[in-house]
């Protein structure tokens, strides 16, 4: 997810996305067949914070991607194995060179207002995202389309972008280079359709309220009380409504993990995520679920701050943190200390694990002892005798606050420095990070697709999510070479080298690789999770057995 933002950029160290992270469970139940008994098909879930926007082109975070994934649908959906399955497109063909995709849209795909979903809605959506005037941070991904980057950078025209509606039900897409996971990527919210007439009619309010969101997915939003709750109901105009069992989804915003557990115990929530001592209370019970993730947590060092221009200072601040202790104290749910930037479980493209291949690049046990000397050396190199007053920006959920306190104490104990902590709401933290209005900030990133590139291309010079000012021409060259390389082994070597260079320069300090666990009522069936955004899919979920409780 870019968790990351899909867990997007920087999805905060808040509450497992409230559970929504929580939401993730690895149930293999199927929603096929009719639900039994007299169960009301209503599910009650939580969000860790306010959803910033439901504008398809401007969404950047896991909360928005999660919600968009329920109310909208792309050309494909992901099946339980993470493979592309038909969505709005009933089928598609790929040219022999892997550069041209022809998607055939189903005749019965409709918007929630009853109008037809057409190939033009996809063409408009992608070009709107690429339009420099839209200022989409995720435009780089649509930039894979031929002419996309040129249009987005102001060097090409919209007519040269390789996405064309051949007719109402045929979409032709031409890429600059083969993208092996392109069909799967069509399930990512950035590639969802948008209806031009509707978007333009809503103006700046598009995606900002329940009545400013047009749906083509299994559900539609009927209520959005900002900072408090949201309600989804079954979309009767959805082409596959017969296989959607839930009639209503009730979300409420819950920032405190203790309050979240209380609501679950009181029967007001049906699934939640667990942290710290909560894990021990539920582990081993039938309701306990483990949730797979590809998410990392790290500190971004703003290079506008003089002291933080030194790689040695950045390394000192990173090495001073015990990642495993952080993972246990803050989460205690299987989350582990980071050993590089790319999380464990990320594919190496050849059936193996990128993290295992590239090894432990942090070596904290031996480097923590060097942290204090590194700090002194780095400060001297930039003409300082001591670390000036520096602030750490983070979210205001209880998990984030605990994380901030831990970091502050680690730096005091291991470096002898006092860092000021500033906790703000999630939406504001995203805004300030994008504006580079911070000294240091705690961020998370979840995979947009299972490949190390989703974590490493963030840090190219002037990249859309390079929000700390890092620039290294050698790093840019390695990423560019990997993007062009067709040989999978050679491509991966470029990425191994890129991560090693990133950890040598340390513009970001990895802290942990997040895992998740939660509890789910036994009557919640058919839950499907994904290791990329959206992180779960409610289409096949149903309630069975609750009425017998």
VOGUBA-8744 format. One record per residue: residue in one letter; x, y, z negated of N, C-alpha, C, CB in turn. Coordinates in pm, whole numbers, plus 50000, padded with zeros to 5 digits. Atoms other than C-alpha are relative to their C-alpha. Glycine has a CB too. Layout:
REM VOGUBA-8744
AXYZXYZXYZXYZ
...
REM end
This chain:
REM VOGUBA-8744
X500284995350000500005000050000500615010250000499514997149966
X498964993150067502085038250124499345007849900500845008250090
X500774998250115500505016349676500175010049982500134993749899
X499484995250085501475028049802499905010749964500784998550006
X501114996849960500535063749801499954987250057499815012450076
X500565013350034499085026049906500764993949899499944990950114
X500004999050128499985025849605500745006950037500134991349903
X499594991049948500505051449818500935007249958499305005250021
X498784995850051502925074649762499835003649867500575010450074
X499844999350130503515073649449498914996449919500375011449972
X501135003150086500495057849310500545000049863499324986650035
X499494997750128500985067348964500184988549909499215009049939
X499805010650095502165047648674498784999849916501285001949916
X501154999750083498645049548556499554986149981498905008650057
X500495012450046496515021148481499724989650102498855002249927
X500225010449905497054995148735498925004450088499684986849935
X501014995649916494975016248941498764996249936500114994850136
X501055002750091492685010348674499644986750014498865008650016
X500085011549950492104979448751499574999450126499354993149931
X500375003149878491264983249041501064992350038499695010850084
X498985008749975494404969849056499454988149951501295003649943
X500655009250065492664952448850499154993150086499375004949897
X500895006949919490294944649080500614988450060499485008450098
X499465010849923492704922049236500004987149924501375003250043
X499945013250058492224885749161500214990450113498734996649918
X499715008849887493304855949361499004988650008501424994449989
X501055010149990489984837949367499954994250140498655005949962
X500155006349869489504813049646498554996450027500884987550011
X501415002649980485744812049607499545005750132499185005849886
X500554995149874483744816549923498635005849977499934988850103
X501314993750013480724838849962499014994250099500115015050019
X500915005749903479194816350223498804993949930500714989750085
X501215005650058475654805050160499295010249915500324987849918
X500794990750081472954821749954500424999149855498514997150015
X499745000250142473524831849596498884992549931500145014449944
X500975008350068471744810149346499385007349881500654987049955
X500634994350117469354818349066499405013650030501005001249888
X500634986949988467954852749001500985011249972498825001049905
X498974990150031471224871448970499835012750081501374994350025
X500014987049933471134908349049501375001950064499675011649900
X498744998749927473784914849314500605013949981499784997150149
X499404987250039475424943849132501304997049926499025008449909
X498725001650069479064946449023500445013449945501084994350096
X499554987950068480564971648781501514999949986499335001249860
X498554999449994484174982148833500505013549950500494997650143
X499404987750050486595009148723501025005650098500664997649864
X498934992949930488875034848884500855006949895499425010350105
X499114993950100491915048348702499975015150005501414995150021
X500024985449988491305083648825499055004050111501425005650027
X500814994449893489405106149061500604996450136499885015249985
X499555002349863489615096349429500255013750064498954991650082
X499704986649948491395126249591499205004150123501455000950031
X500744996849878489715124249933499634987050072500835009350094
X500365011249914487885100550168500055004250146498604994749964
X499694996249863489075118250481501004989850052500565014750009
X499165010949948490515089450685501395004850039499344993550120
X498714995049953493295111050830500885005549890499785010650103
X499234993250104494325127050502500214991849874499325012749964
X499825008550117494085098850248501444995049994499024988250003
X498625004450016497455088750105500204990749881500905011949984
X499825007250125496815069949781499134987449994499685009049883
X500675012850011495605035849668498525001349967500674991749896
X501414998350037492375048649517499165003250123499845011149894
X500734996449878491295064349845499964988250097500665012150068
X499975011449909492415034350050499064989049954501434994550012
X500885010350054490545010849819498545003150033500184998849849
X501394996249975487315030249855499684999950149499715013849941
X500215000149855487685035250230499854985850053501155007150071
X500085013849956488184997950267498654993549975501054992149932
X501335005650027484714991450125498935006650087499655001849851
X501054992849927482775018050316500285001350149499825013849941
X499674999249858484575016150649500664987050046500935011950029
X499385012049944486044990050880500795003850125498934989350034
X499184997649884488814989751137499764989750110501454999949962
X500115009749891489324969651452500134985749948501085002750106
X499845013350061490414940251235499785001049850501404994150030
X500015001450145489984928250878501064989549967498574995849945
X499065010450040492444906950682499254988449938501045005549901
X500605011650063491454871350595500734997149870500034987850095
X499425003150131492394854650267501504997050008499294988149939
X498575002749983495824845950413500775012250050500204988550096
X499344987849956496554881750515500155001150150501335001149938
X499924999749854496084874950887498835008050058500014985850056
X501034991849936494104896551129498814991450043500585007550122
X501265006349960490474886051173499145010850065499274993349878
X500844990049934487814902951388499285009349902498984993150086
X500744990050074486364935051251499045006650096500945010449932
X500794993349896484814961251476500334993850136500275015350001
X499615007049876486794943851752499624985349988501535001650028
X500375014250002485294909951835501164991350045498774997550088
X498795007049958488554900052005500965010150062499664988650102
X498994991149940491724914652158501034991750075500685008849892
X498945006249921494494906652404501265008349987499584998550149
X498704993250009498184914852389500804996650125500774995949870
X499215002349879500394919052695501234991749968500415013350063
X498845008850017503374895952746501175007049933500434994550135
X498884992650060505824923452645499675005349861500405011550090
X500384995850134503904930352324499725014849984501064996249906
X500154985550006503354966852413498575004950020500875006250102
X501364995449972499724968452524498964990849936499775000750151
X501095007250066496714958152316498675004750060500025002349844
X501334996749951493204956752459498984994249901499774994450145
X500975004050100490514955952191498595001050058500125008849873
X501385000249954486964946052283499085001349880499694986950080
X500854997250115484454961252042498684992550011499755015049988
X501275007250000481324942751938498855009850027499804992849864
X501124991549959478034956152073499165005149884499124992550096
X500884996450111476294957251734500695007749888499384987749943
X499334991850101478874978151546499345013749994501525001350032
X500714987350016477065008451403500535007949881498514997549985
X499764991250114477595038051176498784999349907500255014850047
X501095000550096475455041450865498825008950040500505004149863
X501124991849951473365067651050499274993150115500505013850044
X500655007649896472415040951305500595001550138498615003750005
X499384998049868474535053851593501094989550023500595014350012
X499035010349964476935030651777501435004449969499884996550147
X498564997850014480615027851684500614997150136500644991049887
X499445001649866482515032852010501525000849999499425010550094
X498544999049984486075030752136500455014549989500444994150136
X499674985750009485975068652154500195004449856498915008550066
X499854996750142485605069851775501394996449949498944992849917
X498635003750037488935051951741501005009450066500284985350040
X499094990949931490645073252003500015013749932499595001550148
X500084986950068489405105051836500704999549865498525004449983
X499445001150135490395092851489501525000150001499504987349934
X498555000949997493955083751579500645013050047500444988550088
X499454987449948494525115651776499805011349900499345003650134
X500194990050106493055136351493501094998749895498594998549934
X498945002350098495545120151254501345005150052500104985149967
X498734995749941498415127551494500085015050023500224992850131
X500024985749972497345163451558500755007649890498545005150012
X499244992550102499875186151381499115008849914501065008450066
X500904991350077496975208351273499344992749884498925005850093
X500615007950106495575179851063500944998549881499604986250052
X498975001250104498835177550866499864987049921499925011949904
X500115013050064498385140550794501384994849962499304990050093
X498725005550043501215126050586500254986150059500074999449848
X499875013649946500535091850735500064999750152498864991549952
X499984999649853500705103351097501144991950059500105014350048
X498845007449947504095086451134499634985850038501144999849895
X500365013849969502375052551134499264999050133499144994049887
X500664999649870500085061551424501035003950106498805010049999
X498924996549910503305074451576500624988150070501055007349925
X499535011949929504045038451672499394999350139499644987149920
X500664999649869501625044651959500835008650094498555005449989
X499224992649901503335056552278499565014650005499864993550139
X500284985749996503565094452277499495005749870499015002650106
X500544995550127502325096251918500915009449925499684988349915
X499054991450074505435110351755500235013250072501334992749981
X499794987749923505915135352037498855009849978500164996850150
X501154991350023502385148851996499995005349858498694992450029
X500014996050139502655149551618501065010549967500184987949912
X498914990450026505925168851631499915012650086501344993250024
X500184988149917504605194051882500804999850129500375012149923
X499185001049880506805181252164499284993250117501274992449969
X500775006749896504125162852360498545004049991500164984849990
X501424996449996500475166052451499134988349955499595004450141
X500945010250045497445147352321499674990350112498725006549947
X500335008649887496815133752670501044989250026499835008450125
X498925009849981500125114952659500014989249893501345007150003
X500075010050107499155095252347499374987250054499195005449879
X500405012749941498775058452433498834993049935501134991049999
X501245006250046495295052452294498875005550086499755002749846
X501014995749905492465053452547498734991549989500564999350143
X501285006949992488785044652539499704997750147498855008249929
X500245003049859488395027052873498515001050031500534985950036
X501444998049996484665026452810499544999449855499264989050091
X500494999450137482415026252502500464988249915498515000550000
X499695011950076483464991152402501394994350029498984989650026
X498655004749970487054988252528501045010549963500134996450150
X498944991050044490055004052357501344994350042499955002249845
X498675004449956493505001952515501055008049924500185001850154
X498944993850079496555008952299501354995850055499884996149851
X498655002749951500115011852432501005004749896500265007050137
X498994996950102503045010952189501335003750063500184988149905
X498654996849956506555024852221500894987649997500615010949913
X499215012250018508004991852098499114989649935501285002649914
X500845010350060506594958351987499945001349848500524986150038
X500205000050145505154957951634499344986749966499125012449952
X500525013650020504734921451527498724999249917501044991749934
X501155000350090502124929751261498955010550038500465002249857
X500904989249960500164955351465498534996249984500285004050144
X501415004250014496914935151468499575000549854499794985650056
X500304999350143497064932151089499905014649954501064992649918
X499984986050040497834969151062498695007250034501155007150066
X501264993949963494504977151227498964999649887499444993250122
X500895000550116492854968450895500355010849897500064986149934
X499574989350091494734997150724499125012250024501525003550022
X500954989049985492425027150657500395011050096499775006149869
X499564989549909494525051050862499494997650142501525000950001
X500425003449865493375032651175498484998250014500694987350044
X501465001049994489665033651093499445010450098499395002049860
X500604990349908487305051451336499445012049926498894993350081
X500674988150051485925086251283499125005550112501045010849951
X500954994749902482895100951458500205015050013498534996749960
X499624986149979483925134151609498915009849960500365002150144
X501094990650028480515150751587499775001649850498704995450068
X500234999650144480185141751221501135007449929499874985749943
X498844993750063483705152151121499965015250020501314994350056
X500014985649971483385185851292498845007149932499945002450150
X501154993950066479955192151142500275002249851498754991250017
X499714998750143481305186850788501115010149973500394986549941
X498924990350017484325209250841500954996049888499425013849972
X499035002550108486615212350538499434991349889500475013149941
X500635008250104484115193050324500004985150037498575004749975
X500015013949955484535160950527500794991249903500594998950142
X499355009450090485335132050293500095004649856501354997250049
X499864994350134484895153449982498844996649907500145014850010
X501175003450081481425142149862499284988350064499065012349984
X500705011849950479095112649901499255002950130499044995049896
X500764996749879476995130550163500895005750110498915010049968
X499054995649898480145139850356500854988450048500905011249944
X499305012149960481195103850421499084991650087500494992049876
X500775008549909479935084050722500664986350002499935006250144
X499455013550017480335046350690499714990950119499444993749876
X500275010649902480695017550932500384986449943500775002650129
X499595012350066481704991250675498874993349925501125002849906
X501025007750073479874967050443499165008449905500674989049924
X500704991750098478914994950201500025014650044500634998549861
X499994985549979478075031850204499905006649863498825004550094
X500004992850128478515057549928498735008249987501255009049988
X501224992350023475345071949780500165010249889498854990749965
X499804990550110476735090049476501485001049968499204995749874
X498624997750039480065105449380500015011649901500925003150125
X499904989850105480235123849049501485001649970499174995949869
X498554998250007483735137749060500524999049857500385013550059
X499325002550127486045127248779499244990449909500225013049927
X500805008750087483315103948647499624986650062498765007249960
X500535012549948481775078148879499745000750150498724996349927
X500395000949859480835066349227499124987750017501254999450095
X500915011149976478125043649361499994996550149498565003449952
X500105005149864478175022049675498794990850008501314992650042
X501095009449977475215003349820500244993050132498615007249999
X499875007749878474944977250092499585008450120499164987249992
X500284992549878475044992850439499174991350095501335004650069
X500895008249917472034978850627500265001350149498575003749972
X499644998649858473484991150956501314993050034500095014650036
X498745007149975476664970550917499744987650084500684996149866
X500235010949904476994944951196499944986149935501095000050104
X499965013150065477684916050953499315000349864501464995249984
X500664998150129475264925950679499484986849941498845009850015
X500515012850049473964890150656500984993049908499674990950116
X498985006150084477264880150496500495009249888501174995850085
X499724991150113477314909150248498954997349894500015015350044
X500955004150104475734897249923499725011149898500524987849929
X500184989550100476294926549687499045010750051501355006449962
X500914989149966473534952549685500525013449949498624997349943
X499514987450058475344978049470501344997749931498985005749899
X498714999850070478834986149340500055012849918501224999150101
X499914988450090479085009149037501445001849955499064998349878
X498654996750046482445025548976499915010749892500895004850117
X499854989050094483345046248673501485002649977499284997049866
X498614996150022486565065348610500354998049853500245014950043
X499565002950136488365052248301501525000949998499504985849952
X498554997950002491865065148229500704992749885500295014749991
X499405005950119492425048647891499824984950000499385006149873
X500065014649993493275011547882499214993949885501394994250002
X500795004850112491715007247539498525001450027500375007449873
X501414997849966488445022247656499564990250108499785014550047
X500315009449893488604999947962499674986249942501194998950099
X500245012950062488844968747748498685000049923501164996249908
X501254999150077486014980547524498784999050092499955013249922
X501115000649905483764985347826499834986050056500245010050115
X500085013849953484614950547949499344991149895501404994650036
X500545008250108483854934947612498525003049976500795002449871
X501394996250018480594954247598499124996050118499905015049978
X500755004549884479564939547933499685010850101498754993949955
X500264989049909479674972948113500934999950121500135013149927
X499115001949886482534962748344500184985150024501385007049977
X499925014249965482914929848529501424995350028499154997350119
X498595003249979486654930948610500825011849953500314996750151
X499074989350039489504950548455501434994950009499695005049857
X498595003550006493294951148460500475000649856500845009450089
X499495001150136495334943448150501435005349992499954985549951
X498624995750027498474958948002500334997049855500185015350030
X499445001750133500664952747699499304989149918499945013149925
X500555010150091498974934947403498704994050052499785006049864
X501235005649943495794930447606500294986950072499355010250096
X499645012049925497574904447817500034988049908501375001750070
X499895011150095498334882847513498634995749948500905003749884
X501325003450052494724884447400499204991450098499215012749968
X500815007049900493374870447726500734988850074499505009850100
X499245010049924496184849547872499644986049953501525002549984
X500395013550035495184813247885498504997849993500604996349871
X501455001250000491464820747888499514998150143499335012549935
X500535002049865489234811548184499815012950079498684992949992
X500264987549931488684848248262501285007050047499225009249910
X498724993749966492394856648301500364997550146501134994849907
X499605001349860493554863348658501345007050023498915005950093
X498724994049960496964870648809499805006250137501174989450003
X500264992249879497034896549084501325002550075499315013449965
X498744998149925499764895349353500165014350050500054990450118
X499744986349955501414928449446501355001050068499945009649882
X498714995549950504194943949649500045014949969500204997150157
X500014986150047504594975849447501245002749918498735003049917
X498864996250083507614993649309499705013149927501275001350085
X500114987650075507895021349050501385006249990499394997749858
X498694993849992510685046849065499915014849962500604998450141
X499914985750028511835081948981500535007050123500905002949875
X499484991749891512205107849254500765011749938498835005050094
X499164989150048514995132749194499985011350102501454995249975
X500134988749909514325166749349501365006750018498965010249947
X498664994649974517525178349515500025015250012500554994050125
X499994985450015516425214649485500595003949865498575005850016
X499434997750133517615211249123501504997550008499324990849892
X498555000649981521355218049115500614987549939500665012249940
X499415011650066522225190848864499684987150072499524999249856
X500465012349936520275165149065500514998650143498504999449999
X499375001549868522245171449384501164990149994500515013650051
X498895009350017524935148749242499514985649994500795003449875
X500375014350008524565111349316500394993849867500674992250113
X499565005650128526475104348996499015003449888501405005249964
X501014996350101523935123448787498754991550019499655015250010
X501195008149972521095105148959500224985549959499645000950149
X499695013750042522815071848901499984998949848501374995650055
X499975000250147523385080348534498594999449943500745012449946
X501384999850047519705088148484499294986850030499235011650065
X500615012849964518725055948662500564988649915500234997050148
X499375010950074521235032848492499675000549851501505000450020
X500304998650143520265046448150498674993649962499995014749961
X501325005850025516835030348186500094984850003498965005150104
X500095014550002516384994148083498704996150068500084994349852
X501195002949921513974983048356499164988749943500394996750139
X500745011450056513054949748195499275004049873500954988349972
X500654995550124512344966247860498835009250033501025007449909
X501094991349954510284992848037498814991550043500465009150117
X501065008549948508294965648215499234993149888500584989650095
X500655007150109507594947247892499225009349908501044992449919
X500654990850094506764977147672498825007250065501015010249949
X501054992249934504684996347928498904991050057500595008550112
X500985008749934502994967048107499794986649930500424997550142
X500075013150066503794933147949499034990750072499595001649852
X500975007949923501954915648230500654992650118498905009050052
X499305006349890504624900048449500795009850085499044992750087
X499194989749934506004933048578501464998049957499495014449964
X498585002350028509824930848599500835012250033500514987850079
X499084989149969512724955048600500484999150143501184999949904
X499584999749859513744965848950501474996550013499735013850062
X498615003249969516944952349102500435006350132500204984850005
X499754992849876516754973949415498775008450026500304990250120
X501204992149970514174995249591498884991450056500335011150097
X501005008749937512394968049791499614989049903500554994050133
X500445009750102510264945749563500214985550039498555002249970
X499975014449981510624908449520498714995450068500184992749864
X501175005049928508294889749755499855006150138498775002649921
X500074993749869508854912550055500674991150104500665014149997
X499505009249898509344892150371501285005050066498944997950106
X498814996449923512704891150547499804997350149501224992149949
X500315002249859510944883050874500354986350052500685010050081
X499595013449957512344847850882499604989449898501514999550021
X500505009650096510374830350611500635000949862500204986550051
X499344998550128512544842550324499635012949929501494999450017
X500284988550086512614870050059501135010450014499844995649852
X499034989349981514374902950136500775002949872499315012750049
X499354996550125515084909849769501064989849961498965001349888
X499035010450034516774876449711501215000950092499354986050011
X498914999149903518844881250026500965011549966499455001950140
X499154988150019520084916049935500505001449857499235012550038
X499445000850134520694907949569499645011449906501464999350010
X500204989850103520774929649256500935011750029500264994249857
X499194988349963521944963849371500175009849884499355007250118
X499924990750113521484980849033500974995349892498625002049939
X499095005650100523414957448801499995008349872501434999250056
X500184991050115522024976148503500834995849877498555000549963
X499305004450122523684954648236501425005549995500034984849993
X498634994849999527144965448346500055015050024500824992950105
X499974985849967526215000148468499455009249891499245002450126
X500534991650108524305012248162501135005749915499034991949911
X498864995650081527605014347973500785011450067500944988449973
X499284989649927528985037048246499175012850018500404994750136
X500924989149969525965060148256500455013449942498634996749948
X499634987450063527245086248011501205006450070500324997749852
X498834994749929530585089748188499615005050139501114989250011
X500474995749868528835091648526499315013649991499044989550060
X500704987250018526655119948395501015011449987499084999549876
X498984989650021529685139848279500755003050129500994995849890
X499274998149874531545134148606499145007250104500464986450055
X500894993949902528545143448816499745014649971498704992650004
X500244986050037527835175248623501225008550031499635001149851
X498774992649973531465185848653500145002850149501224992249949
X499874998449855531355180549031499105011250054499664986950069
X500894989449954528445204949064500165012849918498544995349995
X499684987850073529985230448827499205002249874499805011450088
X500774998950124527965223148514500714992649887498574994450019
X499395006650115529095213948164498994991649923500625010449907
X501045007950065525765200148046498754999850087499695005649860
X501235001049923522435189348186499055011249958499334986149981
X500934989250035520105219548203498644994249964499865010050116
X501355004550033516475217848093499334994350125499165011649940
X500645006749887514765192948322498704993649953500964989350063
X501315005650033511145181748328499744987250080498895010350028
X500465012049933509715147648413498495001250019500364987149918
X501424999149966506345149348591499414986050010499795007850132
X500675012949993503915120448546498505001949984500564990449893
X501454999350013500215112148531499595001049853499344987750064
X500474998050137498025117348226499204988349945499165012349995
X500635011950056496595082148183500844994649886499814989250108
X499275004450119497585063647866501214991550035499074992249909
X498845008049959499885039448051501135009350045499614990250115
X499004990449954501675068648218500645007449883499385009950098
X499464992850116502045086747888500984991349922498855004749907
X499105009150070503575056147726501304998350078499334986249977
X498825001349915505915052348024500915012249987499574998050145
X499234987650011507005088647999500755000849868499095012250015
X499374999950132507705085547628501194990449997498984996249891
X498915009849996509815054547692501205005750075499524986950066
X498914994449922511865071947962500735011049923499475005550131
X499414989050078512415102447744500934994649891498895008649936
X499195005850107513695080547460501234992850055499154990349917
X498855006649937515955060047691501095010050033499564992550127
X499024989749965517635091647815500635006349876499355010950087
X499454994650125518035104547460501014990449940498865002949899
X499115010050061519555072147335501264997550081499264987049982
X498885004449917521795063747630500825011150063499504991250107
X499284988849940522745098147761500155011949907499315004350126
X499944988850092522185121347468499385012750056501425002749963
X500644988249941519935144347672498505000049966500205000350155
X501414998550033516455157647601499255004550125499805010249884
X500784997149881514065156347895498575003549958500014988050099
X501384996150032510725174547874499044992350090499815015450018
X501005007749926507675154347981498785008750029499584987449921
X501194992549960504775169648172499014990250062500365011350101
X501045009049951501655147948210498845007950057499524990749887
X501074992849931499045159948460499064989950066500575010050105
X500905009149930495985144848636500624994650129498685007150030
X499475007049883496725120348917500005008650126499214987350025
X500134992049879495445143049194500985011550001498575005250014
X499064988850010497545172249071501434995150013499825007649867
X498655005649987500605150049039500344997550146500134987049919
X499765002149858500225140149405500255013250072498804992850063
X499864986949935499795176449511501365006249969498885009449955
X498724993950039502835188149316501194992350057500105000749849
X498925007949942504965159349441500185003750148499714984949986
X499944996449858504085167449802500605013950020498604999550062
X499504986249992504865204349739501425001349946499075009349924
X498685000250065508175194449572500055009549881501105003850101
X500104991750119507015212949262500264991249877498605006949992
X499635008650112508865190849013501524999349993499384985850015
X498585003050012512325182348881500224985050025500545004149860
X500045014549982511825144948841498544995849991500894992449892
X501395004450004508595126048904499974984750007499195006250116
X500225014549997507465090448835499014996950111499484994849862
X500835003549885506055075249154499924985050017500555006550128
X500125014049961504825041849281499754999350149498874992849921
X500295002249859504675027949630499574985550019501235003550090
X500475013449968502654998149746500124997850149498554997949953
X499755003149860503314980550076498795002850088500414985550014
X501044998449898501294991350379499954987550088500265012750086
X499895012649927502424958450538501194992749940500175002350156
X498965007850066504694930150426501284999750083499514985849973
X498714998749931508024941750563500785010849926499825003650153
X499224990050073510904960950400499935014150059501424995749993
X500074986749939510434989250649498995009049932499654998750147
X501024991950064507325000650462500545007249876498824991449961
X499374993550114509595009250166501195008850041500464989549900
X498744993449968512725020850348499885011750097500944990250055
X500084988849904511505043550629499495012949935499084996250116
X500444988150072510185067650365501115010549989499524996249861
X498914991150042513645082450309500855005450115500884992749904
X499294993649890514685093150657499905015249984499434995550138
X499994985350011515525130150689498685005850048501165006050081
X501284993249969512315150950683498854990350022500165008650123
X501105009549992510165119450661498785005449926500414986349943
X501234994750059506535125850569499914997649851498814993950067
X500055002950143506985109750228501355001849932499504985849978
X498724996550060510555121050170499805013249926501155001150109
X500424988250076509505144749896501055004649899498704997249928
X498944995550089512865149249724501155006850073500534988349922
X498994992949923514945163550009501214991850039500465011649923
X498865008549965517225133750069500275000250150499754985649953
X499615000249860519175134050395501384993950013499975014250060
X498735006549972521905110750517499934994850143500314988349896
X500065003549859522585107350890500274985150023500995008350080
X499725014349986523995072250845498754991949965501194995849907
X501255006850038520785061550669498985001250114499435005949868
X500934997949889518695076850948500334990750117500045014650046
X499555008349888520775057851204499654985349976501525001650020
X500315013950032520285024551025498514997150017500444996849856
X501455001949988516505028951007499595000550147499245010849919
X500324998849857516325040151370500414987450076500695012350060
X499515012149933518395010051479499084988249970501444996849956
X500915010850038516114986451286498685001150073499775000049848
X501284997849932513035002051446500064995950147499595014649989
X499845003149857514434995451794500434985650025501005009450061
X499405013149982515974961151734498944988950013500924996949883
X500955010949977514054931451877500434987249930499854997550148
X499505011950067516294904551724499735001249849501534998050028
X500444998750140514804897951377501164999649901499024988949967
X498885000950093518104888651211500855012750002500884987950033
X499234987549989519964919051344499215011549938500335003150149
X500864989650058516994940951251500094999849847498534998050044
X499975001050145517034927950896501335004349943499704985849957
X498694995750049520774934150861500075015249991501124994750090
X500064985450007520214970750941499265004349873499315005950125
X500804996450117517614971450662500724996449869498644993150005
X499195003350118519884953450414501005011349975500754986550019
X498994989450013522564979650482499375013349960500765001650132
X500684987550034520055008050460499675000549851498715001750083
X500335000050143518894997450113501255001649915499274987149962
X498754998550076522484994149992500475014549999501104991050059
X499604986049992523225029350113499075008749915499995004850146
X500974992550081520035042349950500354999049852498584994950024
X499655001950140521105027749617501375005949965499974985349965
X498734993350025524595042249657499785015049983500994997350116
X500304985750011523165077149709499015002749888499445005350133
X500984999450109520345071049457499125012549999500714999049870
X500954988850003517885098349566498744996349923499635004250142
X501105005350080515295076249397500574989449906498864994050090
X499515009550098515865055949083498974989249971500385007149871
X500965010850023514045022249086499904996449852500384987750082
X500215004050139512515012348752499444985849992499065009849930
X500645013050015510244982248803499334995450129498985000649889
X500845006149897508494958549042498734995749930500724987850073
X501225002250076504904957948937499304986950034499065011550023
X500905011449988502854926848879498725004249930500614986749938
X501254996350062499274927548765499264987949950499145007850096
X500895010450048496914907148562498745006649948500684991449889
X501274994350044493344911648456499074989349950499345007850112
X501055009550037490154895348344498805002550087499635001149848
X501164999149913487094888048550498914990849947500374996250146
X501125008250044483674875648450499864987850093498685008349997
X500105012149918483134839748570498895000650103499794988049912
X501084999049902479984850148753500385008550122498775005849934
X499534992449884482014872448989500704990250094500975011749957
X499495009949906482654850649294500485006750129498924989550030
X499604995749866484424854749627500955011750006498825003350077
X499094988450001486974880949523501204997250090500475003249856
X498855001449909489664886249789500945011749983499544999050146
X499014989650018492854905349727500945000650120500794997749871
X499014998249894495534918549961501245006349940499445008750116
X498754994050047499174927749910500305013050073501174990350018
X499914986849937498624958250131498655006749987500444998950151
X501254992750018495954984850135499004996850109500275015049996
X500594999350134493074982150075500364987649918498465001550009
X499475010950080494134960549783498974989449965500595005449875
X500995010650009490834941949764498845002850093499504998449856
X501084999349903487794934949978498734994549934500344992050130
X501245004050066484274933949834498984993650094499375012049933
X500985005049903482594921750153499464986349961500634999350137
X500435013550030482484885450039499684997449855501034990550042
X500265001850143481914891349667498514998249974500545012049921
X501395001750040478714879249504499944996149853499294989450088
X500225003250141477264873649157499204987049992499255011749926
X500695012950013476314838249060500194994649858500544989850105
X499955005850133475454824748717499845009949887501264992949983
X500134990150105475104857348528498654998849930500165014150057
X501355000650059471374852548475499844988449903498974998850109
X500085011550090472104820148290500745002549870500564987750067
X499224997150120474274837248033499095003149882500955011650024
REM end
